[in-house]
């Protein structure tokens, strides 16, 4: 479904991504992890068209999408969330999702046409009872769910979640994991950037590790967390040797 081939991204003299290569197959839940500054969010930004790649190619469903603007990538069936959720605070939960519906579907141009899809998405993420509530009155967890709902409104086949669980308390994280599994069961392929390693190992079938802009490791969750190079990147060489 997704092929990332030798993607590099420079910011002036800083190389944030250095020939990163990986693939994601349809139906997978893949984790993308790494220390702060390793290039995870930059990779998301390049893949989804928010930033142009310096070199390399991104292919989605057989089409090269490198260089396409974000809205064109989204219309091809790829959606993402952001670390900082920013709903329209003075709109209802329903209207926030409707904005995504009207953008993502070429055949939906009115509120009446978009409402069935908006309610369907709210039901999927568990926010249907809050449809008429203003977004500013939602809890942090509910705003996270709304961010996902807005991304889903365009009916994507690939969803990229950028630190989706940041700010959630220990009781809310299992609910987030259950939502990821529910979305995947509905047919959506998912890539998750996350710092909560226990959550990644709980839900991801495969994990890719970035460090200093390079791919450091790739494998099952167990293989990755036991990899000495990964341990060294997170904790230092002393821990990798012991």
C-alpha positions as CSV (number, residue, x, y, z in Angstrom):
1,X,0.0,0.0,0.0
2,X,2.7,2.5,1.0
3,X,6.3,2.5,-0.1
4,X,8.8,5.0,1.3
5,X,12.0,4.8,-0.7
6,X,15.2,6.6,0.4
7,X,13.4,9.7,1.6
8,X,15.6,12.5,2.8
9,X,14.6,15.9,4.2
10,X,17.0,18.8,4.7
11,X,16.4,22.0,6.7
12,X,19.2,24.2,5.6
13,X,22.4,22.4,6.8
14,X,20.4,20.0,9.0
15,X,19.4,16.6,7.5
16,X,16.3,15.6,9.5
17,X,15.7,12.4,7.4
18,X,18.5,10.5,5.8
19,X,17.4,8.0,3.1
20,X,14.6,6.4,5.1
21,X,13.0,3.3,3.5
22,X,10.1,1.2,4.6
23,X,6.8,-0.3,3.4
24,X,3.4,-0.7,4.9
25,X,1.0,-3.4,3.7
26,X,-2.7,-3.1,3.5
27,X,-4.4,-4.0,6.8
28,X,-1.3,-3.5,9.0
29,X,-0.9,-1.5,12.2
30,X,2.7,-0.3,12.2
31,X,4.5,1.6,14.9
32,X,7.0,4.4,14.1
33,X,9.1,5.2,17.2
34,X,12.4,6.8,18.2
35,X,13.9,9.3,20.6
36,X,12.9,13.0,20.5
37,X,14.2,14.6,17.3
38,X,14.7,11.3,15.5
39,X,12.6,12.4,12.5
40,X,9.2,10.7,13.2
41,X,7.0,13.8,12.7
42,X,9.1,15.0,9.8
43,X,8.5,11.6,8.1
44,X,4.8,12.0,8.6
45,X,4.9,15.5,7.2
46,X,6.8,14.3,4.1
47,X,4.6,11.3,3.5
48,X,1.4,13.3,3.8
49,X,2.6,16.2,1.6
50,X,2.9,18.8,4.4
51,X,6.6,19.1,3.6
52,X,8.4,18.4,0.3
53,X,11.1,15.7,0.3
54,X,14.6,16.8,-0.5
55,X,15.1,13.4,-2.3
56,X,13.5,10.0,-2.5
57,X,10.0,8.9,-3.4
58,X,6.7,8.1,-1.7
59,X,4.3,5.7,-3.4
60,X,0.7,5.1,-2.3
61,X,-1.5,2.5,-3.9
62,X,0.8,2.3,-6.9
63,X,0.9,6.0,-7.5
64,X,4.0,8.2,-6.9
65,X,2.7,11.0,-4.6
66,X,6.1,12.7,-3.9
67,X,5.7,16.4,-4.2
68,X,1.9,16.4,-4.2
69,X,0.3,19.0,-1.8
70,X,-1.3,17.7,1.4
71,X,-4.9,18.2,0.1
72,X,-4.2,16.1,-3.0
73,X,-2.6,13.3,-0.9
74,X,-5.7,13.4,1.3
75,X,-8.1,13.0,-1.6
76,X,-6.2,9.9,-2.6
77,X,-7.2,8.2,0.7
78,X,-4.5,9.2,3.2
79,X,-5.3,11.0,6.4
80,X,-3.4,12.0,9.5
81,X,-3.8,13.5,13.0
82,X,-1.6,16.0,14.7
83,X,0.1,16.1,18.1
84,X,-1.7,19.3,19.0
85,X,-5.4,18.9,18.4
86,X,-7.1,22.1,17.2
87,X,-10.8,21.6,16.6
88,X,-13.0,24.5,15.6
89,X,-13.9,25.4,19.2
90,X,-17.2,27.3,18.5
91,X,-18.5,24.5,16.2
92,X,-20.3,21.4,17.4
93,X,-18.6,18.0,17.4
94,X,-20.8,17.1,14.4
95,X,-20.0,20.3,12.4
96,X,-16.2,19.7,13.0
97,X,-16.5,16.3,11.4
98,X,-18.8,17.7,8.6
99,X,-16.0,20.0,7.6
100,X,-13.9,16.9,6.9
101,X,-16.7,15.2,5.1
102,X,-17.3,18.1,2.7
103,X,-13.6,18.3,1.9
104,X,-12.9,14.7,1.6
105,X,-15.8,13.5,-0.6
106,X,-16.1,15.1,-4.1
107,X,-19.7,14.0,-4.2
108,X,-20.6,15.7,-0.9
109,X,-21.2,19.4,-1.3
110,X,-23.9,20.1,1.3
111,X,-24.5,19.6,5.0
112,X,-27.4,17.3,4.2
113,X,-25.2,15.1,2.1
114,X,-22.4,14.9,4.6
115,X,-24.4,14.3,7.8
116,X,-24.9,10.5,7.4
117,X,-21.1,10.0,7.0
118,X,-20.4,12.4,9.9
119,X,-22.7,10.5,12.2
120,X,-21.2,7.2,11.0
121,X,-17.7,8.4,12.0
122,X,-18.8,9.8,15.3
123,X,-20.4,6.4,16.1
124,X,-17.2,4.6,15.2
125,X,-15.1,6.7,17.6
126,X,-17.7,6.8,20.3
127,X,-18.6,10.5,20.1
128,X,-22.2,10.2,18.7
129,X,-23.7,11.1,22.1
130,X,-21.7,14.4,22.0
131,X,-22.6,15.3,18.4
132,X,-24.4,18.5,19.5
133,X,-21.8,19.6,22.1
134,X,-19.4,22.4,21.2
135,X,-15.9,21.2,20.7
136,X,-14.6,23.6,23.3
137,X,-16.6,21.7,26.0
138,X,-15.0,18.3,25.2
139,X,-12.5,16.6,27.5
140,X,-8.9,16.2,26.3
141,X,-9.6,12.5,25.5
142,X,-12.8,13.5,23.6
143,X,-10.8,16.1,21.6
144,X,-8.3,13.4,20.6
145,X,-11.2,11.2,19.5
146,X,-12.6,14.2,17.5
147,X,-9.3,14.7,15.8
148,X,-9.4,11.1,14.7
149,X,-13.0,11.5,13.6
150,X,-12.1,14.5,11.4
151,X,-9.4,12.5,9.8
152,X,-11.8,9.7,9.1
153,X,-14.4,11.9,7.6
154,X,-12.7,11.8,4.2
155,X,-13.0,8.0,4.2
156,X,-9.2,7.2,4.1
157,X,-7.7,3.8,3.6
158,X,-4.5,4.8,5.4
159,X,-4.5,6.7,8.7
160,X,-1.4,8.2,10.3
161,X,-1.7,8.9,14.1
162,X,0.9,11.3,15.4
163,X,1.3,10.9,19.2
164,X,-2.4,10.1,19.5
165,X,-2.0,9.0,23.1
166,X,0.0,12.0,24.4
167,X,-1.7,13.6,27.4
168,X,-4.0,10.7,28.1
169,X,-4.0,9.2,31.6
170,X,-3.3,5.5,32.3
171,X,-7.1,4.7,32.4
172,X,-7.6,6.3,29.0
173,X,-4.8,4.6,27.1
174,X,-6.6,1.2,26.9
175,X,-9.5,3.0,25.4
176,X,-7.2,4.6,22.8
177,X,-5.8,1.2,22.0
178,X,-9.3,-0.3,21.6
179,X,-10.1,2.5,19.2
180,X,-7.1,1.8,17.1
181,X,-8.0,-1.9,16.9
182,X,-11.6,-1.0,16.0
183,X,-10.5,1.3,13.2
184,X,-8.2,-1.3,11.9
185,X,-10.9,-3.9,12.0
186,X,-13.1,-1.6,9.9
187,X,-10.5,-1.9,7.1
188,X,-8.2,1.1,7.8
189,X,-4.4,0.6,7.7
190,X,-2.7,2.5,10.5
191,X,0.8,4.0,11.2
192,X,1.3,5.1,14.8
193,X,3.9,7.5,16.1
194,X,4.1,7.1,19.8
195,X,6.4,7.5,22.8
196,X,4.5,5.1,25.0
197,X,6.4,1.9,24.1
198,X,4.1,-0.4,26.1
199,X,1.2,0.9,24.0
200,X,3.1,0.3,20.8
201,X,4.1,-3.2,21.7
202,X,0.4,-3.9,22.7
203,X,-1.2,-2.9,19.4
204,X,1.4,-2.9,16.6
205,X,2.3,-5.9,14.5
206,X,5.5,-4.4,13.3
207,X,7.7,-1.5,14.5
208,X,10.1,0.8,12.7
209,X,12.7,2.7,14.7
210,X,14.2,6.0,13.7
211,X,17.3,7.7,15.3
212,X,18.9,10.9,14.1
213,X,17.0,10.8,10.9
214,X,18.0,7.2,9.9
215,X,16.1,3.9,10.1
216,X,17.8,2.1,13.0
217,X,15.7,-1.1,13.2
218,X,12.6,-2.8,12.0
219,X,10.8,-5.9,13.1
220,X,8.2,-7.2,15.5
221,X,7.6,-5.3,18.7
222,X,9.6,-7.9,20.8
223,X,12.5,-7.9,18.3
224,X,12.7,-4.1,18.3
225,X,12.6,-3.5,22.1
226,X,15.2,-6.2,22.7
227,X,17.6,-4.8,20.0
228,X,20.8,-3.5,21.6
229,X,21.0,-0.6,19.1
230,X,17.5,0.5,20.0
231,X,18.2,0.2,23.7
232,X,21.4,2.3,23.3
233,X,19.5,5.0,21.3
234,X,16.9,5.3,24.1
235,X,19.0,4.7,27.2
236,X,22.7,4.9,26.3
237,X,25.4,2.4,25.6
238,X,25.7,1.3,29.3
239,X,22.2,-0.2,29.2
240,X,22.8,-1.8,25.8
241,X,25.7,-3.8,27.2
242,X,23.9,-5.0,30.3
